[in-house]
Amino acid sequence: MTLLSLIATILVFIALLASYRIFVGPSVYDRMISLNVVGVIVTIILITISVETGLGLYLDIALSFIMLNFVGTIAFIKYLEGGDFV
């Protein structure tokens, strides 16, 4: 097991802990923050896989995923506040 594989394993464990907060969170905002944390951890895992395998495709997927994570968060918060999506 290489160091990068160990890092990815630890990050998966942390993502599992954060996913517990998604289901148990006391408010919608806590759940949204936990969902963002899981999204960032998945992005870091994708970057780790990209470094380990040497394939740049995973970097493109990670960049797309983190942009969708950000846009989804902004849209969800706007929805909760009752604002327009424009």
C-alpha positions as CSV (number, residue, x, y, z in Angstrom):
1,M,0.0,0.0,0.0
2,T,1.5,3.3,-1.1
3,L,1.2,6.5,0.9
4,L,-1.4,7.9,-1.5
5,S,-3.5,4.8,-1.1
6,L,-3.3,5.2,2.7
7,I,-4.4,8.9,2.3
8,A,-7.3,7.9,0.2
9,T,-8.4,5.3,2.7
10,I,-8.2,7.8,5.6
11,L,-10.2,10.3,3.5
12,V,-12.9,7.7,2.8
13,F,-13.2,7.0,6.5
14,I,-13.6,10.8,7.2
15,A,-16.2,11.0,4.5
16,L,-18.1,8.2,6.2
17,L,-18.0,10.1,9.4
18,A,-19.3,13.3,7.7
19,S,-22.0,11.3,5.9
20,Y,-23.4,10.4,9.3
21,R,-23.9,14.1,9.9
22,I,-25.8,14.3,6.7
23,F,-28.5,12.0,8.0
24,V,-28.5,13.1,11.7
25,G,-27.8,16.8,11.4
26,P,-30.0,19.0,13.6
27,S,-30.8,21.5,10.8
28,V,-30.8,21.6,7.0
29,Y,-27.8,23.9,7.1
30,D,-25.8,21.4,9.0
31,R,-26.7,18.8,6.5
32,M,-25.7,21.0,3.6
33,I,-22.3,21.8,5.1
34,S,-21.7,18.1,5.7
35,L,-22.7,17.4,2.1
36,N,-20.1,20.0,1.0
37,V,-17.5,18.4,3.2
38,V,-18.2,15.0,1.6
39,G,-18.0,16.6,-1.9
40,V,-14.6,18.2,-1.1
41,I,-13.3,14.9,0.2
42,V,-14.4,13.0,-2.9
43,T,-12.7,15.7,-5.0
44,I,-9.5,15.2,-3.0
45,I,-9.8,11.4,-3.4
46,L,-10.1,11.9,-7.2
47,I,-7.0,14.1,-7.2
48,T,-5.2,11.5,-5.2
49,I,-6.2,8.8,-7.7
50,S,-5.0,11.1,-10.5
51,V,-1.6,11.6,-9.0
52,E,-1.2,7.9,-8.3
53,T,-2.2,6.7,-11.7
54,G,-0.8,9.6,-13.7
55,L,-4.1,10.1,-15.6
56,G,-5.2,13.7,-16.1
57,L,-8.8,12.6,-16.7
58,Y,-9.4,12.4,-13.0
59,L,-8.4,16.0,-12.6
60,D,-11.0,17.1,-15.1
61,I,-13.6,15.0,-13.3
62,A,-12.6,16.5,-10.0
63,L,-12.8,20.0,-11.3
64,S,-16.2,19.4,-12.8
65,F,-17.4,17.8,-9.5
66,I,-16.3,20.6,-7.3
67,M,-17.9,23.2,-9.6
68,L,-21.2,21.3,-9.4
69,N,-20.8,21.0,-5.7
70,F,-20.4,24.8,-5.4
71,V,-23.3,25.7,-7.8
72,G,-25.6,23.2,-6.1
73,T,-24.8,24.7,-2.7
74,I,-25.6,28.2,-3.9
75,A,-28.8,27.1,-5.6
76,F,-30.0,25.1,-2.5
77,I,-29.3,28.1,-0.2
78,K,-31.2,30.4,-2.5
79,Y,-34.0,28.0,-2.6
80,L,-34.1,27.8,1.2
81,E,-34.2,31.6,1.5
82,G,-37.0,31.8,-1.0
83,G,-35.0,33.9,-3.5
84,D,-35.1,33.9,-7.3
85,F,-32.6,31.7,-9.2
86,V,-31.6,34.5,-11.5
